[in-house]
Amino acid sequence: MHLSLAFFDSFDWRLHAAGLRLLQVATPQGKVLRLKNAAGAETVDAVEISADPGWPADLPDSDLRRKVADLLEMRVLLPVARVDCEVTGLGVLNEDAKTVVRLQMLRLNCDSPEVREPRTLWPRLRLVAVKGYEDDLAALAARLADEWEWPRAPDCLFDEAVAAVGREPGDYSSKLEVPLKPGTMAVDALRKVMRNLLDTLERNIAGARADLDSEFLHDLRVATRRTRSALTQVKHVLPDDVVSDFRQRFAWLGQVTGPTRDLDVFLLELPRYRASLPVAMANDLDILAVHLRAAQRVAQQKLKRELGSVQMRTLLDDWHAVLDADEPPGEPGWFADLPVERVAGRRIWRMYRKVLKDGRAVFSGGHAEDMHALRKDCKKLRYLIEFFRGLYPQPALKGIIRALKDLLDNLGEFQDLEVQADTLRGFAREIADQESDSLSTVLAIGALVADLLRRQQAAHERFAGCFSAFDTPDNRAQYKALFKSGDPQQG
């Protein structure tokens, strides 16, 4: 008999992080989807399925679907490893020629999209009890373990299969975690950070080009923004010519990926938009949905070409050459050979003081433009802390990162709601020009815009509390203790 197992997870291992394993078992009788914990126990009832799983929302209605969908959110399921199994049945007979234990010899081969040749796994011997002869099974199992020293196989093949195809659970994360040692030259530390960002960027290109899910492009853009921020904010470390050249080239990458990402966001928001309207108006957004999907397809095709272009490949090759060279090409930056902790502390402390100054101005009556500028500075501060967090005690960073994140969330909500409202107005004009029967859709979009602007006003009203929680004596003392000593001009 032949059967196969296939393990699935999101690209960033969300199920594994939750201690779960999703596997599809295919036999001649059909396919079944199972969700197990790390010990191999079923967590919910299995689900019959006719095709490979993809979007969680497309799975049969079940507890399994709801549990997987809650964990994966906007991510798609992807195959991690597949195991083909040839099963040979054998029987153990007693002196009366009666079968007392059934044996199944399992020969296993494993593959994945990343490997060219199937990998052979250790064979398994499965013991199946025969009713009334349970003692015989226990005796055989004990003899195999004690006398022949056969090891007991894990209940789940997941770890062995993943290792066989050269993967490691959790081998991709969008989080920036770069171990750095105090005393490292700033130029070496910065290039180490840049290599980490480049790896993240490159690993998301294929998924972004194929439009597997929206998070591939999101993570690619975040890695691009972080790279641009490191180039511009960590000053006088890399040669000026290198900074000037690649700042422009990564700005190009940010520009060509922007339109598709903007449309992805609107498509992700569409269910929330419908839910925010009266039930009688929800279907009035159907024309908007068609408009968004058509625009996204056009933008995605252009994005696919740009990410596969000679310009993109040359950018990556040239950036690799800079990061992997013994020394970056050009005149070294003034701070290139300084200890990284001095450079990091100097930049973080100065950006923190700028955020405080500008935030207090907004607090006392700034305009929307001032809040947008403050958000940019807060993002720069957060990126700087993320780049160099490996230099500092993590418990001390935890509180200041949380306060900064809360402030950024508020500022981001304020700006995002304004951008969404403005863009929806543009969609309404386009739909009115293109569709003869569009009045109900335009009115529904108008209701959405009004709701978004009300929410933006509420975010504006919450700003004072968020900034006050950031601008506390304890927070100021933490920044001063951690970063001020790294500023040569501040003692």
HUBELQUI-V955242 format. One record per helix or strand. SS is the DSSP state (2 for helix, 1 for strand). FROM is the first residue (numbers start at 1). LEN is the number of residues. If there is no record, write none. Layout:
# HUBELQUI-V955242
<<SS FROM LEN> <SS FROM LEN>>
This chain:
# HUBELQUI-V955242
<<1 2 8> <2 14 4> <1 20 8> <1 30 8> <1 42 1> <1 47 2> <2 56 3> <2 63 10> <1 78 16> <1 99 13> <1 119 2> <1 124 6> <2 134 13> <2 158 7> <1 185 1> <2 186 18> <2 205 6> <2 214 20> <2 240 37> <2 279 29> <2 310 15> <1 339 1> <2 340 24> <2 368 24> <2 394 41> <2 439 32> <2 473 14>>
